[in-house]
Amino acid sequence: MPSIATITFGHSPTSYSTCLALHPLSSSFYSSSAATIRVPLISPTGKPNCLIRLSSASRMRGPVVRCAVIEKENPETERPDTFLRDSDGENGSMSSSTSVRARFEKMIRDAQDSVCQALEKADGVGKFKEDVWSRPGGGGGISRVLQDGAVWEKAGVNVSVVYGVMPPEAYRAAKAAASDQKPGPVPFFAAGISSVLHPKNPFAPTLHFNYRYFETDAPKDSPGAPKQWWFGGGTDLTPAYIFEEDVKHFHLVQKAACDKFDPSFYPRFKKWCDDYFYIKHRGERRGLGGIFFDDLNEYDQEMLLSFATECANSVVSAYIPIIEKRKNLPFTEQHKAWQQLRRGRYVEFNLVYDRGTTFGLKTGGRIESILVSLPLTARWEYDHKPEEGTEEWKLLDACINPKDWI
């Protein structure tokens, strides 16, 4: 018997679903490594309109196919004023220029500009390479990467605006929904800025920040259901060596941003960060935390938009002073080797646990943008354990036993 896979076509302005009969593939289909096929498809209108990625699930009795719409991105030579669809805002109470979608897009693009300017200034040599891309059905993004500079081994700062239809498993990844919740395909809008900054000097910490806004329409099998929206994001610090004054400064900036809106935010989001960036198979955190929040919609929407803006605008003041103090410190090969081991932990978390990476892969996101968070180099040593009492051991202990820094 052939297996049945449900394929969703992302043809704008209407999405279609159909079923294809797929014969069992090779034995690799059943292995722990998922097989991936890119297949050009024809929409019900007769026009080729998208690519579908079909990936097998392991340890199944038969080939199970999970599907996500992949609308091929188109390179652009110039940055557009907006990546929003022209239709955004037409049916709402606000115009397209004053909608939450439009103001959030403006915020993340302004933040991208200010962060990149600060990073280039701190580097003194390196310049960002920029790729601008769009998709026919609406949306697009700007990816900027500075690689092999004087200070930065790799620094990525990306913004994106995405329209699409999520398969059920991607919806659960985005919402962290319980596994027994199985909605049908869900139309969605997402916009965000995401950045990971990997310095060369092992005494200069890695920084990650991400702020995003998400909307979903009613699931296809629940017409009339209300639209949902939420904000997510955070900023966190991942050093290889602890300078307490640096970590304290970083956390004080996060607390100041939070306290402008609610004094409960910093302790709540600090714990959330410690819990989220937990590498379960290692029993340790990825770094020394910061703030993290997700699925946040229990407050006024305008307040949360202002809060996300404040957090994004605090990145430079939280991080660049640390870089300026540490970027030129002398270091040894031992220091560099430890940094590379910690970079290995970074890779493990991002590829195994990170919800943003999972969501991007399951919805057919732009692969270069999704994986820009990975460092150029990392290291794994068999059964490596730092000697107790060393600076390396102190870092590992702080990752295993998170502490309050302020």
MISE-519216 format. One record per residue (C-alpha): residue in one letter; z, x, y. Coordinates in Angstrom, 3 decimals, padded with zeros to 6 digits. Each point is the difference from the previous one (the first is absolute). Example, Ala and Ser with C-alpha at 12.3 -4.5 7.8 and 13.67 -1.06 7.14 Angstrom:
// MISE-519216
+------+----------+----------+----------+
: code :       zz :       xx :       yy :
+------+----------+----------+----------+
:    A :  007.800 :  012.300 : -004.500 :
:    S : -000.660 :  001.370 :  003.440 :
+------+----------+----------+----------+
This chain:
// MISE-519216
+------+----------+----------+----------+
: code :       zz :       xx :       yy :
+------+----------+----------+----------+
:    M :  000.000 :  000.000 :  000.000 :
:    P : -000.821 :  001.319 :  003.432 :
:    S :  002.837 :  000.226 :  002.504 :
:    I : -000.004 : -002.195 :  003.099 :
:    A :  000.602 :  001.424 :  003.457 :
:    T :  000.271 : -002.031 :  003.197 :
:    I : -001.905 :  001.629 :  002.842 :
:    T :  000.514 : -000.929 :  003.648 :
:    F : -002.968 :  000.449 :  002.322 :
:    G :  000.894 :  000.975 :  003.567 :
:    H : -003.066 : -001.538 :  001.645 :
:    S :  000.680 : -000.968 :  003.590 :
:    P :  000.794 : -002.593 :  001.229 :
:    T :  000.791 : -001.607 : -003.366 :
:    S :  001.398 :  001.636 : -003.111 :
:    Y : -001.194 : -000.990 : -003.434 :
:    S :  001.389 :  000.410 : -003.491 :
:    T : -001.831 :  000.080 : -003.298 :
:    C :  000.580 :  001.302 : -003.513 :
:    L : -001.879 :  002.740 : -001.817 :
:    A :  000.085 :  000.700 : -003.706 :
:    L :  000.686 :  003.684 : -000.589 :
:    H : -000.389 :  001.554 : -003.403 :
:    P :  002.703 :  002.466 : -001.061 :
:    L : -000.643 :  003.459 :  001.363 :
:    S :  000.605 :  003.395 : -001.535 :
:    S :  003.315 :  001.080 : -001.477 :
:    S :  000.975 :  001.536 :  003.333 :
:    F :  000.406 : -003.572 :  001.227 :
:    Y :  003.190 : -000.233 : -002.071 :
:    S :  001.423 :  003.380 :  000.916 :
:    S :  002.751 :  000.709 :  002.514 :
:    S : -002.670 :  001.052 :  002.488 :
:    A : -001.651 : -003.066 :  001.471 :
:    A : -003.789 : -000.069 : -000.096 :
:    T : -001.671 : -000.857 :  003.293 :
:    I : -003.495 : -001.340 :  000.504 :
:    R : -001.748 : -000.682 :  003.285 :
:    V : -002.462 : -002.835 : -000.482 :
:    P : -002.398 : -001.386 :  002.636 :
:    L :  000.131 : -003.786 : -000.100 :
:    I : -002.021 : -002.868 :  001.402 :
:    S :  001.769 : -002.785 :  001.852 :
:    P : -000.757 : -003.683 : -000.690 :
:    T : -002.343 :  000.081 :  003.019 :
:    G : -002.169 :  002.537 : -001.809 :
:    K :  000.849 :  002.866 :  002.342 :
:    P :  001.611 :  003.244 : -001.119 :
:    N :  003.208 :  000.091 :  001.975 :
:    C :  002.737 :  002.100 : -001.549 :
:    L :  001.144 :  002.381 : -002.674 :
:    I :  002.586 : -000.983 : -002.587 :
:    R :  002.327 :  002.512 : -001.595 :
:    L :  000.929 : -000.927 : -003.552 :
:    S :  002.977 :  001.869 : -001.400 :
:    S :  001.568 : -000.414 : -003.396 :
:    A :  003.698 : -000.455 : -000.658 :
:    S :  001.583 :  002.230 : -002.609 :
:    R :  001.900 : -001.027 : -003.098 :
:    M : -001.773 : -003.363 : -000.284 :
:    R : -001.349 : -001.532 : -003.164 :
:    G : -003.368 : -000.436 :  001.622 :
:    P : -001.753 :  001.104 :  003.152 :
:    V :  001.700 : -001.641 :  002.978 :
:    V : -001.932 :  000.304 :  003.246 :
:    R :  001.622 : -000.024 :  003.414 :
:    C : -002.330 : -000.591 :  002.898 :
:    A :  000.044 :  000.710 :  003.702 :
:    V : -002.680 : -000.534 :  002.580 :
:    I : -001.387 :  003.271 :  001.315 :
:    E : -002.168 : -000.576 :  003.031 :
:    K : -001.740 :  003.267 :  000.719 :
:    E :  001.054 :  001.513 :  003.314 :
:    N : -002.662 :  001.029 :  002.488 :
:    P :  000.356 :  003.166 :  002.118 :
:    E : -000.064 : -000.551 :  003.748 :
:    T : -000.978 :  002.497 :  002.691 :
:    E :  002.269 : -001.510 :  002.668 :
:    R :  003.395 : -001.674 :  000.061 :
:    P : -000.342 : -003.732 :  000.659 :
:    D :  002.304 : -001.693 :  002.494 :
:    T :  001.425 : -002.018 : -002.882 :
:    F : -000.380 : -000.358 : -003.754 :
:    L :  000.991 : -003.686 :  000.101 :
:    R : -002.452 : -002.702 : -000.918 :
:    D : -001.490 : -001.961 :  002.886 :
:    S :  001.440 : -003.163 : -001.536 :
:    D :  003.612 :  001.213 :  000.271 :
:    G :  001.899 : -002.134 :  002.475 :
:    E : -002.605 : -002.764 :  000.240 :
:    N :  002.094 : -002.505 : -001.897 :
:    G :  003.428 :  001.052 :  001.232 :
:    S :  002.028 : -000.620 :  003.135 :
:    M : -000.644 :  003.524 :  001.287 :
:    S : -003.261 :  001.729 :  000.808 :
:    S : -001.203 :  002.829 : -002.191 :
:    S :  001.123 :  002.557 :  002.604 :
:    T :  003.598 : -001.269 :  000.132 :
:    S :  000.538 : -000.781 : -003.681 :
:    V :  002.544 :  001.919 : -002.039 :
:    R : -002.902 :  001.475 : -001.963 :
:    A : -001.666 :  001.332 :  003.155 :
:    R :  003.179 :  001.357 :  001.579 :
:    F :  001.061 :  001.684 : -003.225 :
:    E : -003.416 :  001.635 : -000.337 :
:    K :  000.243 :  001.282 :  003.583 :
:    M :  003.490 :  001.349 : -000.686 :
:    I : -000.993 :  001.956 : -003.094 :
:    R : -003.075 :  001.453 :  001.647 :
:    D :  002.022 :  001.098 :  003.030 :
:    A :  002.600 :  001.525 : -002.338 :
:    Q : -002.708 :  001.854 : -001.912 :
:    D : -001.282 :  001.525 :  003.235 :
:    S :  003.420 :  001.095 :  001.246 :
:    V :  001.112 :  001.462 : -003.336 :
:    C : -003.245 :  001.904 : -000.516 :
:    Q :  000.158 :  001.441 :  003.518 :
:    A :  003.567 :  001.200 : -000.619 :
:    L : -000.929 :  001.536 : -003.369 :
:    E : -002.985 :  001.880 :  001.409 :
:    K :  002.138 :  001.320 :  002.836 :
:    A :  002.683 :  001.202 : -002.429 :
:    D : -002.618 :  001.651 : -002.210 :
:    G : -001.826 :  001.757 :  002.824 :
:    V : -003.064 :  000.702 : -002.144 :
:    G : -000.872 : -002.830 : -002.357 :
:    K : -001.922 : -003.116 :  001.008 :
:    F : -000.221 : -003.344 : -001.732 :
:    K : -003.123 : -000.979 : -001.900 :
:    E : -000.680 : -003.685 :  000.579 :
:    D : -001.806 : -002.529 : -002.182 :
:    V : -000.650 : -003.502 :  001.312 :
:    W : -000.996 : -002.650 : -002.494 :
:    S : -000.498 : -003.750 : -000.193 :
:    R : -000.665 : -002.656 : -002.605 :
:    P : -002.686 : -002.714 :  000.220 :
:    G :  002.496 : -002.824 : -000.494 :
:    G :  002.201 :  001.210 :  002.851 :
:    G :  002.557 :  002.703 :  000.501 :
:    G : -000.194 :  003.759 : -000.105 :
:    G :  001.989 :  003.032 :  000.913 :
:    I :  000.338 :  003.434 :  001.538 :
:    S :  001.070 :  002.880 : -002.237 :
:    R :  001.074 :  003.269 :  001.598 :
:    V :  000.901 :  003.147 : -001.907 :
:    L :  001.021 :  003.425 :  001.271 :
:    Q : -000.199 :  002.518 : -002.821 :
:    D :  000.762 :  003.736 : -000.210 :
:    G :  001.200 :  000.294 :  003.571 :
:    A :  002.484 :  002.515 :  001.349 :
:    V :  002.956 : -002.349 : -000.599 :
:    W : -001.315 : -002.785 : -002.191 :
:    E : -001.140 :  000.526 : -003.564 :
:    K : -001.161 : -003.606 :  000.058 :
:    A :  000.708 : -002.765 :  002.490 :
:    G : -001.495 : -003.455 : -000.387 :
:    V :  000.306 : -002.890 :  002.448 :
:    N : -001.920 : -003.121 : -000.984 :
:    V : -000.375 : -003.502 :  001.377 :
:    S : -001.692 : -002.868 : -001.777 :
:    V : -000.727 : -003.697 :  000.320 :
:    V : -000.824 : -001.728 : -003.259 :
:    Y : -001.175 : -003.475 : -000.975 :
:    G : -000.339 : -000.976 : -003.631 :
:    V :  001.069 : -002.051 : -002.977 :
:    M :  002.788 :  001.416 : -002.127 :
:    P :  000.076 : -000.355 : -003.748 :
:    P :  003.403 : -001.217 : -001.218 :
:    E :  001.281 :  003.433 : -001.031 :
:    A : -000.796 :  001.447 :  003.431 :
:    Y :  001.871 : -002.874 :  001.655 :
:    R :  003.054 :  000.812 : -002.108 :
:    A : -000.312 :  003.686 :  000.961 :
:    A : -000.228 : -000.870 :  003.691 :
:    K :  002.879 : -002.486 : -000.044 :
:    A :  002.104 :  001.591 : -002.739 :
:    A : -000.073 : -003.446 : -001.569 :
:    A :  001.609 : -000.678 : -003.350 :
:    S : -002.263 :  000.632 : -002.955 :
:    D :  000.169 : -003.655 : -001.062 :
:    Q : -001.576 : -001.137 :  003.280 :
:    K : -003.693 : -000.296 : -000.680 :
:    P : -001.890 : -001.392 :  002.994 :
:    G : -003.746 : -000.338 :  000.029 :
:    P : -002.205 :  002.161 :  002.229 :
:    V :  001.510 :  000.242 :  003.497 :
:    P : -001.992 :  000.582 :  003.224 :
:    F :  001.749 :  002.592 :  002.156 :
:    F : -000.067 :  001.931 :  003.262 :
:    A :  001.728 :  003.359 :  000.334 :
:    A :  000.194 :  002.560 :  002.791 :
:    G :  001.985 :  003.186 :  000.107 :
:    I :  000.464 :  003.607 :  000.956 :
:    S :  000.954 :  002.511 : -002.682 :
:    S :  000.670 :  003.697 :  000.328 :
:    V :  001.261 :  002.929 : -002.037 :
:    L :  000.459 :  003.392 :  001.628 :
:    H :  000.355 :  003.100 : -002.205 :
:    P :  000.814 :  003.206 :  001.944 :
:    K : -000.680 :  003.456 : -001.394 :
:    N :  003.423 :  001.488 :  000.743 :
:    P :  002.545 : -000.952 : -002.711 :
:    F :  002.719 : -000.307 :  002.671 :
:    A : -002.021 : -002.700 :  001.817 :
:    P :  000.425 : -003.433 : -001.613 :
:    T : -002.664 : -002.424 : -001.162 :
:    L : -000.080 : -003.320 :  001.836 :
:    H : -001.294 : -003.369 : -001.132 :
:    F : -000.320 : -003.129 :  002.090 :
:    N : -001.714 : -003.308 : -000.584 :
:    Y :  000.035 : -003.266 :  001.943 :
:    R : -001.948 : -003.040 : -001.113 :
:    Y : -000.538 : -003.698 :  000.572 :
:    F : -001.093 : -002.329 : -002.770 :
:    E : -001.198 : -003.604 : -000.180 :
:    T : -001.028 : -002.071 : -002.981 :
:    D : -001.700 : -003.361 : -000.076 :
:    A :  000.750 : -002.603 : -002.631 :
:    P : -000.683 :  001.156 : -003.596 :
:    K : -003.237 : -001.419 : -001.359 :
:    D :  001.948 : -002.100 : -002.484 :
:    S :  002.395 : -001.349 :  002.672 :
:    P : -002.113 : -001.559 :  002.781 :
:    G :  002.024 : -001.082 :  003.001 :
:    A :  002.773 :  002.537 : -000.537 :
:    P :  001.244 :  001.573 :  003.263 :
:    K : -001.283 :  003.350 :  001.191 :
:    Q :  002.465 :  002.848 : -000.539 :
:    W :  000.505 :  003.089 :  002.163 :
:    W :  002.283 :  003.000 : -000.073 :
:    F :  000.535 :  003.451 :  001.464 :
:    G :  000.798 :  003.176 : -001.863 :
:    G :  000.368 :  003.679 :  000.607 :
:    G :  002.286 :  002.905 :  000.652 :
:    T :  000.286 :  003.681 :  000.850 :
:    D :  001.564 :  002.527 : -002.364 :
:    L :  000.618 :  003.744 : -000.120 :
:    T : -000.581 :  002.267 : -003.005 :
:    P :  001.165 :  003.585 :  000.572 :
:    A :  000.080 :  002.786 : -002.574 :
:    Y :  003.027 :  001.530 :  001.740 :
:    I :  002.788 : -001.761 :  001.863 :
:    F :  000.730 :  000.712 :  003.651 :
:    E :  002.673 : -002.574 :  000.710 :
:    E : -000.692 : -000.038 :  003.734 :
:    D : -003.626 : -000.938 : -000.738 :
:    V :  000.891 : -002.784 : -002.431 :
:    K :  002.622 : -001.350 :  002.404 :
:    H : -002.487 : -000.014 :  002.891 :
:    F : -002.570 : -001.805 : -002.118 :
:    H :  002.444 : -002.706 : -001.085 :
:    L :  001.362 : -000.459 :  003.526 :
:    V : -003.500 : -000.808 :  001.246 :
:    Q : -000.459 : -002.556 : -002.796 :
:    K :  003.355 : -001.576 :  000.818 :
:    A : -000.808 : -000.190 :  003.709 :
:    A : -003.236 : -001.843 : -000.722 :
:    C :  001.785 : -002.428 : -002.328 :
:    D :  002.967 : -000.615 :  002.300 :
:    K : -002.268 : -001.294 :  002.772 :
:    F : -000.629 : -003.052 : -002.181 :
:    D :  002.894 : -000.470 : -002.417 :
:    P :  002.948 :  002.315 : -000.757 :
:    S : -000.207 : -001.001 : -003.656 :
:    F : -003.533 :  001.372 : -000.332 :
:    Y :  000.757 :  003.713 : -000.306 :
:    P :  002.634 : -000.142 : -002.776 :
:    R : -002.007 : -002.642 : -001.835 :
:    F : -003.335 :  001.786 :  000.263 :
:    K :  001.527 :  003.433 : -000.621 :
:    K :  001.362 : -001.185 : -003.357 :
:    W : -003.299 : -001.738 : -000.730 :
:    C : -001.771 :  003.320 :  000.617 :
:    D :  002.350 :  001.890 : -002.319 :
:    D : -000.524 : -002.620 : -002.693 :
:    Y : -003.772 : -000.295 :  000.406 :
:    F : -000.895 :  003.707 : -000.087 :
:    Y :  001.744 :  000.470 : -003.315 :
:    I : -001.796 :  001.906 : -002.747 :
:    K :  001.388 : -001.838 : -002.995 :
:    H : -001.138 :  002.427 : -002.667 :
:    R :  001.671 :  002.872 :  001.927 :
:    G :  003.126 : -001.827 :  001.132 :
:    E : -000.422 :  001.230 :  003.565 :
:    R : -001.375 : -001.063 :  003.370 :
:    R : -003.224 :  001.400 :  001.374 :
:    G :  001.699 :  001.297 :  003.132 :
:    L :  002.817 : -000.583 :  002.478 :
:    G : -000.968 : -003.480 :  001.059 :
:    G : -000.405 : -001.752 :  003.296 :
:    I : -000.763 : -003.697 :  000.258 :
:    F : -002.084 : -002.308 : -002.159 :
:    F : -000.567 : -003.760 : -000.001 :
:    D : -002.465 : -002.341 : -001.620 :
:    D : -000.843 : -003.706 : -000.291 :
:    L :  001.848 : -000.470 :  003.302 :
:    N : -000.526 : -003.475 :  001.446 :
:    E :  003.455 : -001.542 :  000.395 :
:    Y :  000.035 :  000.828 :  003.721 :
:    D : -002.158 : -001.116 :  002.902 :
:    Q : -003.551 :  001.287 : -000.374 :
:    E : -000.146 :  001.325 :  003.567 :
:    M :  003.264 :  001.872 : -000.486 :
:    L : -001.249 :  001.645 : -003.182 :
:    L : -003.271 :  000.991 :  001.678 :
:    S :  002.016 :  001.677 :  002.767 :
:    F :  002.265 :  001.649 : -002.570 :
:    A : -002.920 :  001.449 : -001.967 :
:    T : -001.495 :  001.251 :  003.272 :
:    E :  003.262 :  001.705 :  000.993 :
:    C :  000.260 :  001.702 : -003.382 :
:    A : -003.579 :  001.264 :  000.093 :
:    N :  000.460 :  001.266 :  003.543 :
:    S :  003.128 :  001.931 : -001.081 :
:    V : -001.822 :  002.198 : -002.516 :
:    V : -000.890 :  002.820 :  002.386 :
:    S :  003.490 :  000.312 :  001.518 :
:    A :  001.612 : -000.077 : -003.453 :
:    Y : -002.219 :  002.660 : -001.557 :
:    I : -001.729 :  002.368 :  002.386 :
:    P :  003.209 :  001.640 :  001.319 :
:    I :  000.857 :  000.930 : -003.606 :
:    I : -003.454 :  001.463 : -000.576 :
:    E :  000.196 :  002.077 :  003.166 :
:    K :  003.272 :  001.549 : -001.185 :
:    R : -001.106 :  000.755 : -003.568 :
:    K : -003.771 :  000.597 : -000.038 :
:    N :  000.207 :  003.752 :  000.623 :
:    L :  003.103 :  000.933 : -002.006 :
:    P : -000.604 :  002.883 : -002.447 :
:    F :  000.122 : -000.920 : -003.686 :
:    T : -000.366 :  001.597 : -003.433 :
:    E : -002.062 : -000.793 : -003.074 :
:    Q :  003.142 : -001.518 : -001.524 :
:    H :  000.289 : -002.414 :  002.910 :
:    K : -003.665 : -000.931 : -000.369 :
:    A :  000.321 : -000.553 : -003.756 :
:    W :  002.906 : -002.409 :  000.548 :
:    Q : -002.003 : -001.899 :  002.608 :
:    Q : -002.819 : -000.345 : -002.532 :
:    L :  002.400 : -001.349 : -002.628 :
:    R :  001.227 : -002.630 :  002.460 :
:    R : -003.608 : -000.820 :  000.809 :
:    G : -000.414 : -000.724 : -003.693 :
:    R :  002.744 : -002.614 :  000.286 :
:    Y : -001.869 : -001.465 :  002.957 :
:    V : -003.138 : -000.383 : -002.101 :
:    E :  001.948 : -001.586 : -002.863 :
:    F :  001.509 : -002.683 :  002.201 :
:    N : -003.217 : -000.847 :  001.814 :
:    L : -002.130 : -000.357 : -003.118 :
:    V :  002.570 : -001.731 : -002.209 :
:    Y :  002.173 : -002.183 :  002.239 :
:    D : -001.351 : -000.444 :  003.521 :
:    R : -000.947 : -003.624 :  000.679 :
:    G : -002.514 :  000.912 :  002.689 :
:    T : -001.923 :  002.286 : -002.337 :
:    T :  000.135 : -002.592 : -002.782 :
:    F : -001.248 : -002.745 :  002.303 :
:    G : -002.823 :  002.130 :  001.356 :
:    L : -001.239 :  000.960 : -003.438 :
:    K :  000.181 : -003.551 : -001.366 :
:    T : -001.921 : -001.489 :  002.916 :
:    G : -002.718 :  002.649 :  000.013 :
:    G :  001.095 :  001.768 :  003.172 :
:    R : -001.643 :  003.098 :  001.413 :
:    I :  001.077 :  002.682 : -002.458 :
:    E : -000.033 :  002.935 :  002.444 :
:    S :  002.301 : -001.920 :  002.340 :
:    I :  002.339 : -001.096 : -002.796 :
:    L :  000.455 :  003.502 : -001.409 :
:    V :  000.172 :  001.851 :  003.324 :
:    S :  003.791 :  000.012 : -000.476 :
:    L : -000.259 :  002.594 : -002.765 :
:    P :  000.558 :  003.642 :  000.982 :
:    L : -002.663 :  002.659 : -000.475 :
:    T :  002.268 :  001.877 : -002.400 :
:    A :  002.983 : -000.821 : -002.203 :
:    R :  001.817 :  001.618 : -002.905 :
:    W :  001.645 : -000.994 : -003.266 :
:    E :  002.207 :  002.349 : -002.003 :
:    Y :  001.435 : -000.815 : -003.382 :
:    D :  003.689 : -000.974 :  000.193 :
:    H :  000.581 :  001.564 :  003.394 :
:    K :  003.621 : -000.190 :  001.185 :
:    P :  001.207 :  001.687 :  003.196 :
:    E :  003.188 :  002.009 : -000.244 :
:    E :  003.054 : -001.922 :  001.168 :
:    G :  001.064 :  000.837 :  003.532 :
:    T : -003.422 :  001.215 :  001.162 :
:    E : -001.906 : -001.605 :  002.869 :
:    E : -002.446 : -001.445 : -002.524 :
:    W :  002.867 : -001.550 : -001.969 :
:    K :  001.412 : -001.540 :  003.199 :
:    L : -003.294 : -001.747 :  000.662 :
:    L : -000.215 : -001.318 : -003.543 :
:    D :  003.610 : -001.182 :  000.125 :
:    A : -000.718 : -001.934 :  003.216 :
:    C : -002.996 : -001.636 : -001.685 :
:    I :  002.120 : -001.020 : -002.988 :
:    N :  002.997 : -001.090 :  002.104 :
:    P : -001.261 : -001.417 :  003.321 :
:    K :  002.394 :  000.369 :  002.902 :
:    D :  000.542 : -001.381 :  003.464 :
:    W : -001.308 :  002.526 :  002.516 :
:    I :  001.386 : -001.579 :  003.166 :
+------+----------+----------+----------+
